[in-house]
């Protein structure tokens, strides 16, 4: 069994996963992002890339209907961190911002409270046992079978 500290260090911004371990989200890595799901819902993605530091941080997924009210939870967040495409929206909590950790903890708090403004159903999520996925808070997460 691998050391849990070593496994957690492989995850970007591991303090976020420590906050959310009680809901046992599913993790999938692809395209330089670590995507976090709760059942069929894509909650957020994390990125911590040395090659593209301007895109690093926590990307909260939402809809255009909820983007403005959700943005009010992060009062100092620049408007350029709010993105829209059709019915989809996302808020980028950039890791370079001085309030990043505070905002990431706030996002975790909202997720733990079941805030329906965060997340959107992702296409093709019926098979949660796909290669490269693992659930936080389970033995497979601690063994690092990702």
N, C-alpha and C positions, 0 to 999 in steps of 0.2 A: 504494500500500500504506500502510495506517495505521501510525502509530507504535505499536510493541508496548507501550510503557509506557502510552500513552493507553488502549489496549484493556484491558490488565490492570487499570487503575484502575476500570473500569466493573464489574468483578467484585467482589463483596463478599469481604473477607478474602482478597485475592489471594495472600498467602503460602501459603495452603492449596493453591491450584492449582499454585503453583511446586513444592511438595513432591510433587504427584501427576502431574506432566507425563509421567513415564516410563511410566505405565500408560495414558495417553491416554483419560481418562474422557470420556463424553459429557455435555454440559451442556444443560439446558433451563430456560428461565425461564417461570414462570407463577404467578399468584396471589401476587405479591410475594416469591416464593422463587426461588432458583437451585438447581435439582435436579441432582444429580450421579449418573450411572449408569456402571456398568461392564458392558458387554454388556446383558443383560436385568435386571440387578440394580440397584435403587435403593439407593445407599450412604448418601447423606446429602443434606440441603438446607441452604442458607445463607440467612440473612435479615439485612439491615441496613437497617432502615426508620426514618426520622426520626419518622414519625407513630405508630409502635407499637414503641418501643424495648424494651419488656418482652419481646418475642418475638425479639429479635435474637440471633444466634449460629449454632452448627452443630448441626443436628438429625440425630443418628445413628439410622438405622433398623435394627431387629433384630426378634426375636420374643420373646414372653413367656418362652419356654424359656431364652433367653440373656441376658435383661436384667440379672439379678442378677450373673452372672459378669462381664459386660461393665462394669457399673457399678463393680466392684472395681478396674478399671483407672484410675479417676478418684476416688481416695480422699476428697477433700474436697468432692465434689459433693453438694449437698443432695438428700435423698430426693425432694423435690418436683420435681426435674428428671427423674424417671423416670416415663414414661407408658405405659399399657397400654390396648389396645382389642381385645378378642377374642384372637386369636393374635398380633396385632401389638404391637410395643413400640417405643419410641423414647426416646432419651436426649438431653436438650437441654443442650448445653454453651453456656450463656448468655454472651454477650460482656461482660456487666456484671460477671461473676465475675473476681476477681483472677487466677485460674489459667487463664483462657480460652485464651491463646496456648499455654501448656504443654500443656493438654488437647487442643487442636486438633492440635498436632504429634504427640501421642501417638496420636490417632485416625488420623492419616495414616500413622504408623509401622505400626499394626495393619493398615490397609488394604493397605499395600505388602507386608506379610508374608503377605497372603491370609487374614487372620483371618475365618473363616466366621461368626462371631457378628455381624459387621457386614453389613448389607444384607438386602434381601428382594426376591424377584422381583415385579416390578410388572406389572399387567395391561396388555395392549395394547402391549408394547414391541418387537414384532417388526420394525417399520419404523423404523430408526434415522435415516432421512433425512428425517424430518418437518420441516416449517417451524419455524424457531426453535431448532433443535438444532445444535450444533456440537461438535466433538471437540477437547479440549485437546491441544496438542502437534502439531496439524496446521496447515497453512497457513491454512485457513479460520478457525481460532481467532485467528491473528495478524492476519488481514485484518479480523477483527471482523464476519463475515457473520451475526451474530446480530441 
